[in-house]
Amino acid sequence: MPTSTETTILRGGEWLLQPTEAGAVFTPERLTDEHRMIAQTAQAFVDAEVLPKLDQLEQKDWALARELVKRGGELGLLGVDVPEAYGGVGLDKVASLVVSEKMARSASFGATFGAHANLTIVPLMLFGSEAQKQKYLPKLLSGELIGAYGLSETGSGSDALGARTKATRQADGSFVLDGEKMWITNGGFADLFVIFAKVDGDQFTALLVERSWGVKSGKEEHKMGLHGSSTTALIFQDVKVPAENVLSEVGKGHKVAFNVLNFARFKLGAMCSGGAHGAIAESAKYAATRRQFGQPIASFGAIKHKIGEMVVRTYAIESLLYRTAGLVDARIEATPHEATDGSAALAAFEEYNVEASIAKVAGSEVLDYVLDENIQIHGGNGYVRDYPAERHYRDARVNRIFEGTNEINRLLIPGMLIRRAVKGELPLIPAAKALQDELLGPPSMASTDDGVLSDERRAIEAFRKTTLLVFGLAMQTYGQKLTDEQEVLMHLADITIDLFSAESATLRAIAASEQKSPRAALHQDAARVFVNDAAMRIEASARQALGAMVDGDTLRTMLAALRRVMKVTPINTVAARRRLADATVERGGYVFA
Ligand SMILES: Cc1cc2nc3c(=O)[nH]c(=O)nc-3n(C[C@H](O)[C@H](O)[C@H](O)COP(=O)(O)OP(=O)(O)OC[C@H]3O[C@@H](n4cnc5c(N)ncnc54)[C@H](O)[C@@H]3O)c2cc1C
C-alpha cells in the first residue's frame, strides 16, 4: 500500500494531459498510524480545550488565545512543518493537512493558529537565515511569541506588490519602517510580524519586525464573523529594524509572499474540508431528530438531496487535497536535501501552485455551499445563535476573500498553466494540437473497458479533452492578450477545477474498491454523482467560453467538436445521493471520516 511518499510523482498540472493510476494517488484511506495519531491529538485538543471556550474567545480574550496557542505548541501542533533540529516535529505534508482539517472545527482559533503557524513559522522556516531560525523558531514553536503576517494595506489587497509601507535604509544597514498594514490576523496581540515593505522606493522586501520596536495596533475590526480572532491594522512610525531582520533578500519579498501563499492556500483548503465535515455531522444529527409531519426531516427526499450533495462535494475536495499532499510529499522525498533545509518544500509547493489555488477556491466554495445547506436543514434554528450553524456561515465567508480572493486564484489557475506551457515545461500546446488533429479525423472506437467506474474514467477523458479544446482555442484566439480576457479565464479555471476534482474523486473511489473497503459502494456513489454533475458544469462553461471566443461557422465547428468529445450519459443521482444521505444520517456524521 503506498504511503504519502511512495506515490508516482506527476509534475504540477500534468493531470491536465494524462490519466493517473488509482494506486498512485494518496487518499485519506491511506493515512499512516502517525498521521492518525496527530489527527487524534489535534481533534482532542480542539474538542476539549478550544470549543468549550469559543464564547470567551469571541469576547476577545487574547490572553486565552495566547494560552491556547501555547498549548498547541506543547502538543507539537505548531511544529508539524518544522524539522526536529529547530524544535519542531518534522512530519510530512499529509500530517500538516490533517492538523489544518482538525483546527477548522473552531474557525476563529483556526485563523489565529493559521496566521501563527502557516504565515509566520512557515516563511521563517522556508526563507529564514540560520541565525533568524535559531532566534525566533523555538519561541514561536512554544507559543511564547505569537506571529502575524502583514501584507495587505488599505490601497493594496489583491495588488499586494502595490504596498506603500516603506523601509528606508540607514547608513548602518538597518531600516526605518513607516506605513500601515490592514486586516492583520493576530494584529492585536502578536509579538513578531512578517512585514512587507518597499526598500528604497521599489524593492519589495519581507522583514521580521518585533512589536517591542514600536509597532502599534489599530482597533479591532467589527467583522461579519471570526469574532474570536483578532484583526487589526498595524501602524509603523519610525520603527527601526536591524539589517539582519531581512527575511530572504532585499527585493525578494514577492518570492516570500507568493510561496507562502501557495502553502497557505493548500492549508486553507484543508481547513475548509475540515469545516465541511463538522457541518455535515450537525446536519445529519439535526435531520435525524427534528420531526415534521410526523417524521424525521431526514426521511424527506429534499433533505436527503442536500445531505447527499454536501457529502459528494466534500468528498471531491478532500480527494484532491490528499492527492496534492501526496504529490508534494513525494516530490520533497525525491529531492536530495538536508532535514533542516526548507528549499525542497519550497520547490514542491511552487511545483504544485495550481493545485494549491484549486484547493483554496474549491475548498472555500464547497464549504460555503455546505454551510448554507446546514442552515437550511436547521430551518429557523439555523438562523439563531442557539445553534452553531449561523456562526459557521459567518465565519467561513472570508475564506473566499483572503489568501488571494477566489477571482485572483481563478486567474492564476489557467495563467500559471499557460505560462508553463509557453516555457515548454508543460506540453499543453502540443496536446491541444494533437486533439485538434484527432478531431479532424474519423471518430475512434469507444473503449471497451468495463472495470470499476469505467464510465466515469471515460467521462474524465472527455473532461480532459474539453479542457484542452478550450485552452487551445483561447491561446490561439488571444495569444498574449489572453490575460485581458478574464471572463474566458474564469471559465477555464472552472473547467480545470472540475477536471481535477472529478479525477481525484474517481481515483479515490477506485482505490477504495481495490482496497476492498467496506464503504467502497458509497465511495463509488460519491464519485459518480460528482462526475455526473461536473459533466454538465464543464459543458456549460465550455459552451460559454467558445461562444465568447468565436462565432459563425467556426463556432458551429467548435460546438460539434465539443459534442463529439463530451458524450457523458446521466446516471441516477437521486438513488446515489439517497444512499449517501442515509449512511450519513445513520452514522451521525461524514460517512468517509
Ligand atoms: C478577516 C480577515 C483577515 C485577514 N488577514 C490578513 C492577514 O493576516 N494578513 C494580510 O496581509 N491580509 C489579511 N487580510 C486581507 C486580505 O488578504 C485581503 O482582504 C484580500 O487579499 C483582498 O484584498 P482587498 O480586500 O483589498 O480587496 P480588493 O483587492 O480591493 O478586491 C476587491 C474585489 O475586486 C476583485 N479584484 C481585485 N483585483 C482584481 C483583478 N486584477 N482582476 C479581477 N478582479 C480583481 C477581487 O477579487 C475582489 O472581488 C485579511 C482580511 C480579512 C477580511
The ligand as an ORCA input file, in Angstrom:
! r2SCAN-3c Opt
* xyz 0 1
  C     -10.725     38.610      8.457
  C      -9.584     38.977      7.573
  C      -8.300     38.587      7.901
  C      -7.228     38.934      7.098
  N      -5.958     38.589      7.494
  C      -4.889     39.054      6.802
  C      -3.565     38.846      7.275
  O      -3.344     38.188      8.299
  N      -2.553     39.380      6.570
  C      -2.755     40.112      5.437
  O      -1.782     40.559      4.852
  N      -4.001     40.320      4.956
  C      -5.073     39.838      5.611
  N      -6.344     40.071      5.152
  C      -6.536     40.857      3.938
  C      -6.949     40.021      2.751
  O      -5.858     39.236      2.338
  C      -7.457     40.966      1.640
  O      -8.706     41.480      2.080
  C      -7.592     40.267      0.322
  O      -6.346     39.968     -0.222
  C      -8.373     41.091     -0.710
  O      -7.861     42.383     -0.808
  P      -8.844     43.647     -0.717
  O      -9.692     43.464      0.476
  O      -8.041     44.875     -0.834
  O      -9.800     43.522     -1.969
  P      -9.509     44.082     -3.436
  O      -8.171     43.661     -3.893
  O      -9.834     45.531     -3.469
  O     -10.588     43.289     -4.266
  C     -11.963     43.701     -4.347
  C     -12.636     42.815     -5.417
  O     -12.014     43.063     -6.693
  C     -11.512     41.841     -7.212
  N     -10.247     42.098     -7.909
  C      -9.155     42.738     -7.446
  N      -8.179     42.748     -8.369
  C      -8.668     42.087     -9.443
  C      -8.142     41.750    -10.726
  N      -6.890     42.048    -11.092
  N      -8.940     41.091    -11.566
  C     -10.189     40.734    -11.228
  N     -10.735     41.009    -10.039
  C      -9.989     41.687     -9.150
  C     -11.325     40.932     -6.008
  O     -11.355     39.576     -6.373
  C     -12.497     41.326     -5.141
  O     -13.661     40.664     -5.564
  C      -7.440     39.690      5.928
  C      -8.736     40.057      5.565
  C      -9.796     39.725      6.376
  C     -11.182     40.177      5.976
*
